[in-house]
Amino acid sequence: MDRRADAAAGTALVVMWSSGFVGAELGTRYVPADTLLAWRYIVAAALLGGLALALGTRLRARALLRQGTLGLLCQCLYLGGVVTGVGMGVPAGTTALIASVQPLLVAAAAGPVLGERIGPRRRAGLALGLLGVGLVVAGDVGPGSAPWWAFLLPIGGMAALTAGTLLERRWRPAESPLEALTVQSVLAAGAFVAVAGAAGHLRPPADPGFWWAVAWVVVLSSFGGYGAYLLVLRRSGALRVSTLLYLTPPTTMLWAFLMFGETPGSLALPGVAVCAAGVALALRANPASPDRTNGTLVQ
């Protein structure tokens, strides 16, 4: 992948991944979070499953198990933890700050898990990026109305995404991004349908606004956001894809301003500048592939 294509994939990841927060805001105006998640994955699984059947896709049991594990971590536990935590009163800013610890966890585990050693420049960039995210969401950070244990949900979701990111990079599965997304969406559909059904929340409303929100999260967030995530992860590595996620809170802030008229806090714009500087510093040297470097120092 050349530099222009790499930059395009990274931009798509940031824009599409952040669209999920907007879609959650749109959808939860009509239904609880578990209803939105269930129908998001019902529609995604139906579309992808139909395409897989049309293409005659066949996967072995080992591939299904592998992608099922990744789907459990990156789709079910990550989204379930984050969205449920917000639904229970954890402020969105606090959730974003918790999620932004993920690049630091990936960096800490890159050595023992992926064979990558992280140099001081990249560590400084990651720390600066986290500071920038903190400034961006500072106006929305706090205990909120949630019980203390509800904060464990986004923490667990962040840890699950970290584990899934590292496993995907370590396993380097042979399945294409389309095949991976299909298996993971089918698994997530089953999981969220079970949760919403048990709570009596599965029946969707007839309001067209709800279905617009479902279309938003299916096309932009599931296909666009997670598809770009898989592409960048497989081509550029766990460190790059995790570092780019630092840019999603500032991008979400822009989405919210344009669509909902939400005015950023006084520290938001300086935070965007700090976050961008941290990401630029962390990505100045492309992360090396562990199977080529055998532990080469990544500055």
Secondary structure, 3 states (H helix, E strand, C coil): CCHHHHHHHHHHHHHHHHHHHHHHHHHCCCCCHHHHHHHHHHHHHHHHHHHHHHHCCCCCHHHHHHHHHHHHHHHHHHHHHHHHHHHCCCCHHHHHHHHCCHHHHHHHHHHHHHCCEECHHHHHHHHHHHHHHHHHCHHHCCCCCCCHHHHHHHHHHHHHHHHHHHHHHHHCCCCCHHHHHHHHHHHHHHHHHHHHHHCCCCCCCCCHHHHHHHHHHHHHHHHHHHHHHHHHHHHHCHHHHHHHHHHHHHHHHHHHHHHHCCCCCCCHHHHHHHHHHHHHHHCCCCCCCHHHHCCCEEC
